[in-house]
Amino acid sequence: MARKVLISFLGFSNYKECIYYKDGFESESLRFIQEATMDYLLTLEEWNANDLAIILLTSGSKQRNWLDDGHVDPISKERIKQDGLQTRFKLKGYPFKVETIENLPDGKNESELFEIFRQVYNVLENGDQLYFDITHGFRSLPMLALVLINYAKFLKHIEVKSISYGNYEAHERINDAEGNLLYVKAPIIDLLPLSQIQDWTFAAADYLKNGNADKFSELLNSYKRSIFLGKRKGDKEMAIAIDGFVRTLNTVTDDFQTCRGKELLSQKNIKALKQKLNNLGETVIEPLNPVIQRINSAFMPFTEATTDNDNLHNGFEAAKWCMNNNLYQQAATILQEAIVSFFCSKHKLSLYAEEERKLVNGAFAKRYKLDSSIVTNEEKECIRQEIEESSTLKELVNDELICDKEINNAFAVITNERNDINHSGMRMSPHSAKVIRDNIRHAFHVFVEKMEAKE
């Protein structure tokens, strides 16, 4: 079972007593936010001997606040008799282990920040549930905590349960009828939404740059579960709508990644995604809304496929989407097969019969050789005789678009780069990754410019 781990910075100021509160919880009047935080967490779930609290100490904070009687009265110059946090934890008898990381630097420069980062990161274990209190994080330490959290989420798969801050600056002074101070109250604020915004940001970047919707799915499924379990306020109908959007987005992403030509050219699943996006509108997840708008814009150019030209256009858009998401193998495959499908439809051939699709590919190859200056006359004559034996092949070879040298050359290029990728460059003269990407993009622009203009 995953450990629960509380990590907290301990400062060196002489903290005043305060009652901390959050979500109906109120602590006793105490000096240390760490006590209040731990008491609050114990009202939410059980902690045991496998769990751990780690207090981060500089030499100054250890002497002044971890150990007893660490402060001196500024007037009398005598030691102030009061428990340190170590004693307070012992008196509480918490069921978990308490450890310290001592002699940490103050974080005044880059090397000190890296040292704090290294030491804290090293105490975390794979899969830990992390509770981070940043109340007494000095200078840039709260920012370091956020960076550390994201780093550990990625490399150690930790789950961040809370990032808390005891906001003493927002305290209330509670007086009696005569105006005498009874006690001070201050809220505990959960800054976890800051980390969650970063999660949404990374998920959005991963999708918009790489077309990977996995992180989106994970976050949205977690969001949906928290609503239905009552852990988060939200509209269940909205959660269901978000769930439908994620499922359809995953389906569309799978279509691109696995080159599902029928679905992409017909816009079958993309159409369903557009409907989900329209129904979704503005969500309660603020960081998600701009991403939804970007996704909507990305799929807007796809059209209802009612003609061969619509299918070809959707094929071009699918190839462009793949290139924009660094899926060049998929881009080359979808682009070439969309062009073959276009000529199959144009010449009344079956879209899905392998032999008839081979005819289109063969027509491009034969036209390329007939127009080549390095192919011998004898070979060209053999090609002409073969063409004469098939009226369909003859019709294809003499198609105006296939006869266009730029289109034909682009088809040869896309065929070569697709083979180069599919055979892992295990050939006599493989291209570099950059050349492959550049050639696929160039061929794409030729097809779009020449074929959409003419058709």
N, C-alpha and C positions, 0 to 999 in steps of 0.2 A: 504493500500500500504506500502511496506517495507521502513523503514527509510534509508536514506543515512547517514553514520556516518564517519566523519574524526577524527582519533585519532592521535595526534602528541606529541612527547616529545619536550619540550622547554629547551634548555640548558642555561648556564649562561655566556658564552663568549660574548665579544663585536663583533658581527658579522659585517663583511664588506659588503658594497653594492655590488650587483651582479645582472646581468641579467641571469635568469635561462631559459633554453629552452628544449623543447621536442616535437618531431613530428610536426615541423612547428610552434609551439607556442613559443613566446618569452615574458617573463614578462617585466615589467618596472624595472629599476634599484632599488633594494630594499634590506633591511637587512635580512628579515625573509623568510626562505624557505616556511613557512606555508602559507604566502600570495601567493607566486608563485604557490605552489601546488594547492591552492584553486582556483586561477584564471585559471589555466590550466583545472581543473576538470569542471569548469563552461562552458568551451568551448565544453565539450563533451556531457553534459546533464544538464537538468534543476534541480536546487535544490530549495526547498521551505521551508516554516515555520515548516514543520514536520521533516525536516532534522536537523543535529546537527554536530557541530565541538567541539571536546573535547581536551583541551590542558592540558597536564600533567606537573605539576609544583612541583619542590622542593622549599623550602623556598628561596634558593639562586637564582633560575631562576625567581621566581616571582619578587623579588626585583630588579634584574638586567635587565630583558628583558620583563616581562609582564607589569610592570608599567613603566612610563616615567622616563627619566633621571636617569637611574639606574647605569650608569658607571662613573668612575672618570678618568680624564686625568692623565696618569702616571707621566707626567712632571709638569704640573701646579697644580695638585691635586684638580682641580675644576670639578664640575659636568658637564658631557657632555649633552648638550641639544638635546635630540632626543626622538622620539616617541617610546613607548613600543608596544608590539604586540597587547595588548588590545586596545590601541588607533588606531592602524592601521586597525584593524578589524572594529571598529566603523566608521572610515572615509570611508572605502570601502562600508559600508552599505549592507553587505551580507544579502541575504533573509532568511538565516537559523539561528537557535539559536547557541550561542557560550557559552560553559560552561567550567569550569576548575575543575580538581581534584588537590587539593592543599596539600602542606606539605608532598608530597611523599618522602620516604627515597631515598637515592642515589643508593641503590642496592648493597651495599658493602658486604653483607653476605646473607646466605640462608633465614633468617627470613625476611630481608628487601625485597628480591626478591619475596617471597610469599605474602608480604603485597601489593606490587605493582600489582602483578598478581590478587589478590583478588579484589582490588579496581577497576581496569580496567575491569575485567570480569563482575563485578556487574552492570556496567553502560550499558552493551550490552543487547539488547532485542532479543527475538526470531525472526529470519528471517531478521535481519539487513543486509544491504549491507555495507561492511566495507572497508574503505580506510585508510591505516595505513602508516604514515610518520615516518620513524625511523632515520632520518638524525641526530638528536641530542641525540639519545639514547646512554647513557654513559655506558662504560664497557660491561657488558653482557646483557644489555637491548634489543638490537636487537634480540638476541637469545631468550630471554624471550618473545618477541613479536611473534616470529614464533611459539613457544610452545602454547602461549595463543590463537593464531589464530586457530590452529588445535583443541585445546580443545573446543573452542567456535563453530567451525564448527560441531563438533560431538554432543555437548550438546544443543546448541542454534540454530543450523541449519543456521548459518550466511553464507552469500556469500561474499567471499573476492574479491573485485574489483581491488584493487591495493595495492602494498607495495612499497612505493616510497622512494628514497634517493637522496637528493641534493648533487651532487658530486663536492663540491667546490674545492677539492684537484686537480681535473682535469680541473681547470679553464684556460681560455685563456685571455691574456691581449691584448686588442685592442688599438693600439696607432695611433696617427695622423701622418702626413708626417714628422713632426719634432721629433717624438719619444715621444710625450707627451701622457700620459694615457688618453684614452677616457672613457673606461668602461671595466668591467670584465664580461666574459660569462662562465657559467658552466652548465653542463647537469643535468637534472632530470632523474634518472635511475629507471625503474620499476623492482623490485625484485620479482614480482609475480611468475615468473617461479620457484623460490625456493620453494614456497608453493605448486605449482602444481607438482613438482617432489615428494614432500612428499605425495601428493594425489595419484600419480601413485604408489609410494612405498607401501602405505597402501593397495591399491586395489590389487597390485600384491601379497602381503603377505596374504591377505584375500582369494584370489583364490588358491594360492599354498598350503596354510595350511588347508583351510576349504572347498575348492571347490566352493566358492561363487563368482559368476561372476557379481553380481548386481552392485558393485561399478565400475567395468570395463565398464559395459554398460553405466552407467551414465556419466563417464568421456569421453568415446569415442563418445557418442551421442552429448555431449556438444562441443567436438572438431569438429565434423562434421558440426554442426550448425554454429559454428563460421566461418568456411571456406566458407560455402554457403552464409552467410550473409555479407561476405567480411571483417569481423573483424579480421581475421587471415590469414596470407599468407599460401598457401598450394595448393596442387594439388587435384582438385575435384575428379579425378579418384581414387586417393589414399584414399580419404575420403569415397568413395563408397565401395572400397575394404575393408577398415577397418569396415565399417558398416556391410558388408556381413559376415566378420569374427566374429563380435560380435554376430550377430543373430544366427549363427551356433553354436558358443560356448555356448550361452544360451540354445539352443535346446539340446546339448549334456549334459550340466550340469543338465537340467531338466530330461533327460533320467536316469541319475544316481540317482538323488534325489527322483524320483518317480518310480524307479525300472522298467523301460521299457525294459523288457527282450528281446523281439523280436529285437528291435533296437540295443541293446548292443551286443547281441550274433552274430548278422549278421554284425555288424560294419557299419550299414547303415549311420547314421549321423556322426559317427566318421570319416568315409571315406570322407564325404563331408567336414568335418573340416580340415582334412589333406590337401585336395585340396586347401582350402581357405588359409591355412598357407603357402603352396608352392607358391601360386600366390602372396601372400602378400610380402614376402621377407623382406627387410629392410624398416622400416617405417620412416617417418620424426619425429615421437615421440620417441626421444632417450630413455627415461626410459622404453618404451614399448618393445623395441627389445629383451633384455635379457629374458623378461617374455615370449615372443612368442617362443623363443628357448626352454625354460623350458616346455611350453605347448606342443610343438612339440615332445619333448623327452618323455613326459608323455604318449602320445598316440601312439608313434611309435610301441610298442610291439603288438598292436592290428593288426590282420591279416585279409586278405580277406577270408570270410567264405565260403569255397567250400566243406568242409567235416564236419562230426560230431566232429572230433577232433579240427577243427578250432573253431567251436562254443563253445566247452568246454574250449579251451584256452582263447577265448575272455571273457567267463564267469569268468574265474580265474583272468584275467587282470582287469575286471570291479570290481570284489570284492576287489582286491588289491587297486585299485584307491580309492574306497570308504573307506577302512580302513586307507589309507594314508591321507584322508581328514576327518577323524573322523566321518564317516557315517556308524557306525557299524550295525545299524538296516538294512540299505540298503545292506551292505556287506553280512550279514547272509541270507537275502532274495534272493539276486542275486546268491550267491554261491549255495544255496540248489536247487534253480530252474534250474540253469545251469546243475547241476548234474542229476536232474530228466529228463531234456530235452535230455541229452546225452543218457541215458538208454532208453528213448522212441524211439529215432532214431535208436539206436543199435538193438532194438527188434521189429522194424517196427510198433511202436505204434504212434498214432497221438500226435503231439507236443502240441496241444491246446485242446484236449478233456479231460475234467476234470476227468472222470471216469478212463481213461487210465493213466493219471498222478498219480491218487490215487493208481493204481496197483503198480507203481514203489515205491511210498512211503510205501505201504503195504508190498512189498517184502523186503525192508530194515528192517522194523519192525519185520517181521516174522523171517528173518534170525537172527536178533539180539536175539530174544527169543529162537530160536532153539539152539543157541550157548551159552546161558546163563546158569550158574550153579544154579541160584536161581529160575528158572522157573520149575514148577512141570512137571513130566513125563506125567501126564494126560493132562495138557495144551499143551504140545509139541505134543502129539498124535492128539489132535484136530486140531492143526495147520497143521500137515502133511496131515490129511484127507482133509482139505480145499485146500491145495496145489494140491492134486491129482485131484481135481475137475476142475482145470483150467490149461491147458497146458501152457498158457502164463505166469501165475503166477509161475508155476513150473520152467519154463525156467528162469524167472527173479531171483527167490530165489537161483537158482543154478549157477547164473552168477559168473564167477571167481572173478570179482571185488567186487561184493556185498558180496561174501563169505569171502573176505579179512577182517580179524577182525579189523585191524587198520582203514580201510576205513569205515566199518560198524559202528564202535564206533564213528568215527568222524562225520558221518551222524547223529547219535543219539544225539551227543553233539550239533551240529548246529541246529537240530530240537528243542532241549530243550531251547537253548539260544534265538532262534527266538521267541518261544512261551513266554518266560519270558519277552522279550522286548515288544511284541505285547499286552501282558496282563498287562503291566505296573508293573510287579512284584507283582501283586495282587494274590498271590498263597501261599501255605503253606511254601515253602522253597525257596524264591527268592534269586538269586545271587546278589552280589555287582556289581557295574559298572565295576570295575577292573577285576573281575572274568569273567564277560561276554566278555569283550574285549579280555582278554588272551585266553579264550576258543575258540572264533571265529578265532583268529589268529592261534592257534594251529591246529584247524580243517582244516583251509585253507592250511597250510603247509603240512599236511598229504595228502590231496587230490592232491595237486600239485605233491608232491614227488612220490606218489604211482600210481596215475591214468595216469599222463602224461608219466611216465616211462614205464608203461605197454602198453599204447595205442599208 
